[in-house]
């Protein structure tokens, strides 16, 4: 058909049409700008339509994933079960182990090979991650730590050493390592519903996590010669095989985390006999690895009201002192069992204090537990386990009850990283036990965040390698809710719309819907922006009740399953009863920002038409209007008609505002033709205000504004975002009121992340910026400094020559008195305040009474830490008054 039509056209026209069709076809294949429609409307200024449906960007609904956003009747996912034996070499900081993987093909597809993740290969000097890492700044001052890290990364012998890959009958399986993944070729096709067993031997050198940024590693304590090990990605793991993308075997480079399968784990961990081990799952052999005292304490902790020390600080100190001097030759094997988890991590150290408390969850008891060295005290015993329990409460309320038997927080070298049932968190106090406010809230926040990851993505199993926001953003949103339930005025760093405006208005960014490795400003993009978007959706768009129902529906639909972004978007629309395409398009698919300005306000009033009233009003308006400068000066000029009065006629004395009897009679006839309701309307003293709003930032949003009237009353108006449907650039809104308006303010409670408050007011309001004064001082030049040093040296030499050699004034005084030859302690200065009990006592830092996000330390996951070095907390000037620490349970009877 196209060919027949084009054949009738002139050659040059036909070429234009062909080019247009090709351009259109290419345009439909090439990713369009985030706001783009499939076809541009050239007859409507070519402007984008922010309300155009976004379903065209989604995979078509099918029996695996329904149009409602729910899993379909044919939804499937693979399963991988593991039996692992691993040994930790404390002398060489090395892991060696063997695993048996049972892989079940639940897909409808036959498979001829398997892919496994070899995450430790990321730390090879020749890995893609190392080769593509951007150069650090080496300008000016470079810290020793940075230089050491660079040199170690260039030479560290990282990566897995694969010893053997065998089938169930010990037949070698062909395998190929490609970067951070390994393909295992199967001897026979694995058909749907079948299982295969693979056995792998492996080993690797553990990274020093203080030198090489990683999600696991060790920390060495030179004062006592001991280590804390936080092991993660420590064994070859199955790559996820999915209905939406097949094998998800993207290389492990930097930001993108993991896409994993659920399964059961039996793990036996062999460590030096004096070490304590924390791990995913439940301990299976406490009689073999714990003392009778520790077992009794653990049992009492299950029903205790407050955390109980299973290993006390004193016991941990004694063990680390003995083990640091003489490490034991004997070992112990800790056995753990975990069901329906997607990963397994563990930590080990002889430095660990261990506290625990049972947390009720319906008909179960979850053991909330913390492991930390004495260097973490007194902060950790007070806050860590309490923060775990708080997270279990709040997250359970907004999603579903925590399904696992334990929840663990470990202090070590990793600032923040999460795994099923266990997470690693870094904040510690200063060496003297004091800590800053930032450290305190940084610890509470990072524990909430990392424990919260048990829900997203450890249970709601999103694809982290591709979509970081689906775990980090959703989790940061819930973290904000949990923080606000911790105490009044909790200094949350993320969640409030006002805290994201700087990023929203900035350049050099990409949409939230960007694959992990391509994100710019990772922390803002993957954490802060989606968390803020959900907070706005909850508070401003849907309301708490509707949003909470929809979010809980999503969480329960996809627990222990693998959702995609469209499953999230579709579910929230399905469960809320609202079309939110405009919201997803603006917040998740674009880099537009919210900036609504009020351009002008027009006032309209009813004119009753009474000619006398109209004449009086117009006369007053005319008299009140200032004359032009020319008219004012022209009044004194001599006029010709004054010199020649004959030139005057009727119009020289005519009053154009005079009312005639005919005018009055005509008005009366008009009134006589009105009914009673129409007469009442004519007499109304109503004000009709027309507000002209302009969308400067491009992101459509509800328009929220306060009307402040002359009588000091105030009225809040909330206009849905759909007001921008006809024209997303500018709209007029009519407001009818009997009151007289004094001013208007847009977004008075800063709930939409509006980036410019200066254009939010009518009449315009100045938003002051402040500057500080300082007095210039001239620093000394090198010649002056040299002369000052010479003068000081001469003065010192002159002073020494006046005293007997080798004796100061104090020594001379002591000899003259014939007393003790010890130096006399100098008397206290008169103006030096004496210490008192109140001044010497440590004070407890108080929560900020006003919101100050700068005081709260950012909760950085390892992804963020790799791109940003967290600022070191300044030593606290006040030491927090300690609350009662958890006490050990009573010793067992002899």
Secondary structure by P-SEA (a helix, b strand, c coil): caaaaaaaccaaaaaaaaaaaaaaaaaaacccccccccccccccccccccccccccccccccccccccccccccccbbbbbbbbbbbbccccccccbbbbbbbbccccccccbbbbbccccccccccccccccccccccccccaaaaaaaaaaacccccccccccccccccbbbbbbcccbbbbbbcccccccbbbbbbbbcbbbbccccccccccccccccccbbbbbbccccccccccccccccccccccccccccbbbbbbbbbbbbccccbbbbbccccccccccccaaaaaaaaaaaccccccccccaaaaaaaaaaaaaccccbbbbbbbbbccccccccccccccbbbbbbbbcccbbbbbbbbbcccccccccccaaaaaaaaaaaaaaacccccccbbbbbbccccccccccbbbbbbbccccccccaaaaaaaaaaaaaaaacccccccccccccccccccaaaaaaaaaaaaaacccccccccccccccccccccccccccccccccccccccccccaaaaaaaaaacccccaaaaaaaaaaaaaacccccccaaaaaaaaaaaaccccaaaaaacccccbbbbbbbcbbbbbbbccccaaaaaaaaaaaaaaccccaaaaaaccccccccccccccccccccccccccaaaaaaaaaaaaaccaaaaaaaacbbbbbbbbbbbccccccbbbbbbbccccbbbbbbbccccccccccbbbbbbbccccccccccccccccccccccccccccccbbbbbbbbbbbbcccaaaaaaaaaaaaaaaaaaaaaccccccaaaaaaaaaccccccccccccccccccccccccbbbbccccccccccccccccaaaaaaccccccccccccccccccccccccccc
